[in-house]
Amino acid sequence: MKKRAMADKFYVICATPRSGSSMLCNLLASSKVMGNPREVLNVDSILGFCNRHNLTDAESRIVIEKYLTSVVEKRSSQNGVFGMKLLFDQLEPFLEMQAIKLFLRQFKFIWLVRKDVVAQAVSMYIAQTTKEWTSLNEDENRKKEEKSRRENLGYDEKKIDNCVKRLTRHNLRWLEFFSVNQIEYLQVEYENITRESNRECKKICNFCQVETNYQFSLEDVKFKKQGNMINEKLAETFRQKSLININIDSSVQELERKGLIFA
């Protein structure tokens, strides 16, 4: 097996929940030249990785520097590229650690946003309610159960609104982080990735100064778009019933009658 080159190019996908970050990371990893971006600062992932690779000390403590060195070594691509995915609530607990600050200074930052925050919030609400976080489940009985839970899902305005506020807060925190650190980041949009995956991924590669002829395609990734008519109906219901909706030409009653929104 060819020895992996020491990583000399680092990038991080800065994301919020349900922004398509798993899909994007899977797309980038499929090229074999963009590392294997995962949630490196997810506490459960850290514990699992350290246990698998015997990285705890005699008192079962984790030395963060040792963990970071090992995860870069094992998850970089052969051409020396290391990528990771990061949610702000994963980063926040580590911000007082000097080792993490030094680690992040090596990175190029890609900010993944979803323009339709209401649709993103609805996706979060559905995932929280059904416990269906990814499209990777291969068990047919589980798939049927999940499909049934989605179809019988009710409209809960308060929970969806809480998701909207949480996502908005996290986006603002990323903006603050970039501003405080004067980071020149690349912004990419979920909606563009679903339409032009090759173009958007090539844009990321160019930003990271990684050359590749690979053709990025959503057909080749494990993670698929999960949204369906239920998502659209919940999102439309939230929009129409929102107190800040200025679309005075729409009739909630008429849309309810046609079954286009939840009563």
C-alpha positions in Angstrom: 0.0 0.0 0.0 1.3 3.4 -1.0 2.3 5.5 2.1 0.1 8.4 2.7 1.7 11.8 2.3 2.0 14.1 5.3 -0.9 16.5 5.1 0.0 20.0 4.0 -3.5 21.2 2.9 -6.3 21.5 5.4 -9.9 22.6 4.9 -13.0 22.6 7.0 -16.7 22.6 6.0 -18.4 25.0 8.5 -22.0 23.9 8.6 -25.3 24.0 10.5 -27.6 20.9 11.0 -29.5 19.7 8.0 -27.6 21.9 5.6 -26.5 19.0 3.4 -23.0 18.8 5.0 -22.9 14.9 5.1 -23.8 14.8 1.4 -21.1 17.4 0.5 -18.5 15.7 2.6 -19.3 12.4 0.9 -19.1 14.0 -2.5 -15.6 15.5 -1.7 -14.4 12.2 -0.3 -15.5 10.3 -3.4 -12.7 12.1 -5.4 -9.9 10.5 -3.3 -8.0 13.8 -3.4 -10.0 15.7 -0.7 -9.3 13.6 2.3 -12.2 12.0 4.3 -14.0 14.9 5.9 -15.8 13.9 9.1 -16.9 15.5 12.4 -13.5 15.6 14.0 -14.6 17.7 17.0 -17.8 15.6 17.7 -17.2 14.3 21.2 -18.7 10.9 20.5 -16.5 10.6 17.4 -13.4 11.6 19.4 -14.1 9.0 22.1 -14.7 6.3 19.5 -11.6 7.1 17.5 -9.4 7.2 20.6 -10.7 3.9 21.8 -10.2 2.2 18.5 -6.7 3.4 18.1 -5.5 3.2 21.8 -5.0 6.9 22.2 -6.0 7.3 25.8 -3.4 7.5 28.6 -3.1 5.3 31.7 -6.0 7.0 33.3 -8.2 6.8 30.2 -7.8 10.5 29.5 -7.4 11.9 25.9 -4.5 14.0 25.0 -6.0 16.3 22.4 -2.7 16.9 20.5 -2.2 13.2 20.2 -5.7 12.7 18.9 -5.4 15.5 16.3 -2.1 14.2 15.0 -3.5 10.7 14.6 -6.8 11.7 13.0 -4.9 13.9 10.4 -2.6 11.0 9.6 -5.3 8.4 9.2 -7.9 10.6 7.3 -5.8 12.5 4.9 -5.8 11.5 1.2 -2.7 10.2 -0.5 -2.0 13.6 -1.9 -1.7 15.2 1.6 -5.1 16.8 1.9 -7.1 16.7 5.2 -10.7 17.8 5.5 -13.2 17.9 8.3 -16.8 19.0 9.0 -17.7 21.3 11.8 -20.9 22.5 13.4 -20.6 25.5 15.6 -21.9 23.8 18.8 -19.1 21.2 18.3 -16.5 23.9 18.1 -17.7 26.1 20.9 -16.7 23.8 23.9 -13.1 23.6 22.5 -12.5 27.3 21.8 -10.6 27.8 25.1 -8.0 25.1 24.1 -4.8 26.4 22.6 -4.2 23.2 20.8 -7.5 23.6 18.9 -6.8 27.2 18.0 -3.3 26.3 16.7 -4.9 23.4 14.7 -7.5 25.6 13.1 -5.0 28.2 11.9 -3.9 25.7 9.2 -7.3 25.5 7.6 -9.1 27.0 4.7 -12.7 27.6 5.6 -15.7 26.8 3.5 -19.1 28.0 4.8 -22.0 25.8 3.7 -25.3 27.6 3.9 -28.8 26.7 3.1 -30.7 29.7 1.7 -34.1 28.3 2.5 -33.8 28.3 6.3 -37.5 27.4 6.8 -37.0 24.2 4.7 -33.8 23.5 6.7 -35.7 24.0 10.0 -38.5 21.6 8.8 -35.9 19.0 7.9 -34.5 19.4 11.4 -37.9 19.1 13.0 -38.7 15.9 11.0 -35.3 14.4 11.8 -35.7 15.1 15.5 -39.3 13.8 15.6 -38.7 10.6 13.5 -35.1 10.0 14.7 -34.3 9.6 10.9 -31.1 11.6 10.5 -29.6 10.0 7.3 -30.7 8.1 4.2 -28.3 5.3 4.8 -30.7 2.8 6.4 -30.7 -0.4 4.3 -33.2 -2.4 6.4 -36.5 -2.6 4.5 -38.7 -2.9 7.6 -36.9 0.2 9.2 -37.5 2.1 5.9 -41.2 1.3 6.0 -41.4 2.4 9.7 -39.6 5.6 8.9 -41.8 6.3 5.9 -44.9 5.7 8.1 -43.6 8.1 10.8 -43.0 10.8 8.2 -46.4 10.4 6.6 -48.2 10.7 9.9 -46.1 13.6 11.1 -48.2 16.5 12.4 -47.5 20.2 12.1 -45.9 21.8 15.2 -45.3 25.5 14.7 -43.5 26.0 18.0 -41.0 23.3 17.3 -40.3 24.4 13.8 -40.0 28.0 14.9 -37.4 26.9 17.6 -35.5 25.1 14.8 -35.5 28.3 12.7 -34.2 30.4 15.6 -31.5 27.8 16.4 -30.2 27.6 12.8 -30.3 31.4 12.5 -28.3 31.7 15.8 -25.7 29.2 14.5 -25.3 31.0 11.2 -24.7 34.3 13.0 -22.1 32.6 15.2 -20.2 31.5 12.1 -20.3 35.0 10.7 -19.0 36.3 14.0 -16.2 33.7 14.1 -15.1 34.6 10.5 -15.2 38.3 11.3 -13.3 38.1 14.6 -10.6 36.0 13.0 -10.7 38.0 9.7 -11.1 34.8 7.8 -11.5 34.9 4.0 -13.9 32.0 3.6 -15.6 30.4 0.6 -19.4 30.4 0.8 -21.2 27.6 -0.9 -25.0 26.9 -1.0 -26.8 23.7 -0.5 -29.3 24.5 -3.3 -26.4 25.0 -5.8 -24.8 21.7 -4.7 -28.0 19.8 -5.4 -28.2 21.4 -8.9 -24.6 21.7 -9.9 -22.6 19.3 -7.7 -19.6 19.1 -10.0 -19.2 22.8 -10.4 -19.6 23.5 -6.7 -17.2 20.8 -5.6 -14.6 22.0 -8.2 -15.0 25.5 -6.8 -14.1 24.0 -3.3 -11.1 22.1 -4.8 -9.8 25.3 -6.5 -10.2 27.3 -3.2 -8.1 24.6 -1.5 -5.6 24.6 -4.3 -6.2 20.9 -5.1 -6.1 19.8 -8.7 -8.4 17.1 -10.0 -10.1 15.9 -13.1 -12.7 14.0 -11.1 -16.3 14.5 -12.0 -18.4 14.9 -8.9 -21.8 13.4 -9.1 -24.6 12.9 -6.5 -25.2 9.5 -8.1 -22.0 8.3 -6.6 -22.6 9.3 -2.9 -24.2 7.3 -0.1 -26.1 10.3 1.4 -29.2 11.3 -0.6 -31.6 14.1 -0.3 -34.4 13.1 2.1 -37.0 15.8 1.6 -40.3 15.0 0.0 -43.9 16.4 -0.2 -44.2 16.3 3.6 -41.3 18.7 3.9 -42.7 21.0 1.3 -46.2 21.0 2.9 -44.8 21.7 6.4 -42.6 24.5 5.1 -45.4 26.1 3.2 -47.7 25.9 6.2 -45.1 27.6 8.4 -44.6 30.4 5.8 -48.3 31.1 5.3 -49.1 31.1 9.0 -46.1 33.2 10.0 -46.9 36.6 11.5 -44.0 38.1 9.5 -45.4 36.9 6.1 -46.2 40.0 4.0 -47.8 38.1 1.1 -51.3 39.5 1.5 -52.5 38.0 -1.7 -52.4 34.5 -0.4 -55.3 32.9 1.3 -54.5 30.4 4.1 -58.0 29.1 4.1 -57.9 28.4 0.3 -54.6 26.6 0.6 -55.9 24.5 3.5 -59.0 23.6 1.4 -56.7 22.4 -1.4 -54.6 20.4 1.0 -51.5 22.4 0.2 -50.8 23.3 3.9 -51.7 21.8 7.3 -54.9 23.1 8.8 
